[in-house]
Amino acid sequence: MNVIEVKELYHKYEDGQKMRTVLKDINIDFEEGKFYAILGASGSGKTTLLSLLSGLDTVQDGGILFEGKDIKDIGYTKYRKENVNVIFQSYNLINYMTALQNVMVAMDIKKVGYKNKKEKAYEILESLGIDKDTADRDVLKISGGEQQRTAIARALVHDSKVILADEPSGNLDDYTENEIVKIFKNLADQGKCVIIVTHSSNVAKHADKIYEIKKGKIS
Amino acid sequence: MFKRAYISVIKNKGRTIILAILLFVIANLVLASISIKSATQEAMDQARISLGPEITLTTDRTELFDYIKEYRDTYGVKPSQDVINELLVPITSDIAYGLTESDYVIDYNFSYSTASKAVDFLPLNADGVLDTYNESKISIVGTYNPLLLDQFGENGTYELTSESSYFTGASENEIIISDTLAYQNSLSIGDTLLLEDFELDSMEFTIVGLFLNESTIVNVGKNITDNEVFIPLDDALLLKGQDPDSTFTITSVKYYLDDPLNINSFISESEAEYTEIGEGLTFSDVNYDAIIAPLESVAQFSDIVLITVVVAAVVILTLLIINALKERKYEIGVLMSLGEEKIKISFQYLIELLLVSALVFTLAMATSNSVSAYLGDTLLENEISDASSTEGDSPRGGGMGSFTTVALDVEYIDEIDVSITVNDFLITLGIGSMIIILSSVLPSLYIMRYQPKKILSSRN
């Protein structure tokens, strides 16, 4: 079943005095329970596509439908809050908080209904290999791999159907990259739609389906 | 949102401390301004109570003094009495009686100051002996009850001798004169004397009382206090050709009110009812005005401080928050990427400010008492010093068309009890909240303009 449908999507941005088209006539569907990889060189438009899919950027032309409903109509903020979870290459954690607090912030924003949020946050972190001691440390004082795991944990607090990740292993060593990919694969097996933007063919080879963007077009 | 705000306040110590110091200064100044203001108001009320519940309606001589000074500077002489009389707005019996209808008034005393000529006796000169060369001018005060006049009051300098009696409103042809004037003219209680109007109509009066004059006022020219005599109001009116049973004019009325704190309301009510009051007539509140002048200056100063602090606080806090927002732009982007609403992010920052403010305002409660007391006393001391250095210039009215320059014998309130009351604290809390909310408006508009994609991609 399609959870996200992209219809005739075009996107432009200002490049000096010119308008540059970064995405041209994109038409793709994403299903629940599948692990997707979007491959592309730098500047191909893959991160722009992810921004649009995650509701961080506004759709200019064409449409993105979540469960058949245009995300414009859902409202970008509401869509980000209730329907998708995003993991960034640079983790985007709040750096004065601990790993645990970062996870709990997402719980508060996304209004998850756990009885004991703190225990649940520890549990999610633990499932990703972050023990309590590490969870209670400021994120700037833990390793890159632990930060990425924290970012993933934050994406898992809410039971949304879609997880989007932008170069999630870009800053990690091979071992950690494989660990992270396993986590994503596992999430897809649990029924989530996992979409990863990457330039790593090592990551992409684990995907159920690979899309490649070249000069703004999907191939 | 609350938890995030709390974590931010605790974790960002540097920012919190800077904010706390700024808010601490603001809180102390706001609390000091408010407590000083309320302390001065209380001191003004106390001054009002201590001066009693009476207020006197008189002719406003301020403009007349200016005119006389200007005339003297130009022509080298004083203007004629006719010109002076024309400039003085008299109190009509309609106004005088009209004001007695007020709910605040419980008693009153009319008085009419004028001049007359001594017929069968002589006035005194500045040396206190009989003046055989002068126009025999006598200053007359016609009144219902001489003992209710300022001269015979608690702060007055005239005192009736033990064998004296005094007249009341119903009395006729009775007179009270100075002990010295009586002595120099070999007069005593029970004797009669003649006063003559300038129309040459004369009236005979029986001396019923003598007063001892302990005035330290310097006798200047013809204004000799021992030549002041007191007669019943109706006689004074008749002597000057007025009909006491019809409309007449007088020079002052003292009203006794039910409560000293109602004086300001009575003045406002009277000014609203009679346009003449404020335009020619005035409520003479010399002692009260003198006592409260330094307090009013302090109160005004505290108002100015309050307004300045509020405006400066809003501007500084706004800039500080905007600057902090720039530093926290990335954090805002992260929160927005998680689906947080912009308005809630604004609220989070407002809560952070309120959290720091709550702590700081509590601390300020402990320190502001000493700050307020110090500021209040210093300000008051300066104001009293300024007021004392200029008080010698204040003129005080004598008879109709005559005045004597004297120093006001005023006991200034040199200490105010500045202490923070619950009310002061609540007002400060209200003003503090207003400052914080106003300071958050512009930064909130900044947040509304933020786009998560732009913030995060610029960071990445």
HADDOCK unambig.tbl for C-alpha pairs under 7 A between the chains (distance, minus, plus):
assign (segid A and resid 56 and name CA) (segid B and resid 337 and name CA) 6.49 0.50 0.50
assign (segid A and resid 56 and name CA) (segid B and resid 452 and name CA) 6.04 0.50 0.50
assign (segid A and resid 56 and name CA) (segid B and resid 453 and name CA) 5.23 0.50 0.50
assign (segid A and resid 57 and name CA) (segid B and resid 453 and name CA) 5.77 0.50 0.50
assign (segid A and resid 77 and name CA) (segid B and resid 339 and name CA) 4.97 0.50 0.50
assign (segid A and resid 77 and name CA) (segid B and resid 340 and name CA) 6.91 0.50 0.50
assign (segid A and resid 77 and name CA) (segid B and resid 341 and name CA) 6.64 0.50 0.50
assign (segid A and resid 78 and name CA) (segid B and resid 339 and name CA) 6.33 0.50 0.50
assign (segid A and resid 80 and name CA) (segid B and resid 337 and name CA) 6.72 0.50 0.50
assign (segid A and resid 80 and name CA) (segid B and resid 338 and name CA) 6.14 0.50 0.50
assign (segid A and resid 80 and name CA) (segid B and resid 339 and name CA) 4.68 0.50 0.50
assign (segid A and resid 81 and name CA) (segid B and resid 338 and name CA) 5.87 0.50 0.50
assign (segid A and resid 81 and name CA) (segid B and resid 339 and name CA) 3.87 0.50 0.50
assign (segid A and resid 81 and name CA) (segid B and resid 340 and name CA) 6.86 0.50 0.50
assign (segid A and resid 90 and name CA) (segid B and resid 460 and name CA) 6.60 0.50 0.50
assign (segid A and resid 92 and name CA) (segid B and resid 334 and name CA) 6.13 0.50 0.50
assign (segid A and resid 94 and name CA) (segid B and resid 331 and name CA) 5.91 0.50 0.50
assign (segid A and resid 96 and name CA) (segid B and resid 11 and name CA) 6.37 0.50 0.50
assign (segid A and resid 106 and name CA) (segid B and resid 338 and name CA) 6.53 0.50 0.50
assign (segid A and resid 109 and name CA) (segid B and resid 339 and name CA) 6.79 0.50 0.50
assign (segid A and resid 109 and name CA) (segid B and resid 340 and name CA) 5.74 0.50 0.50
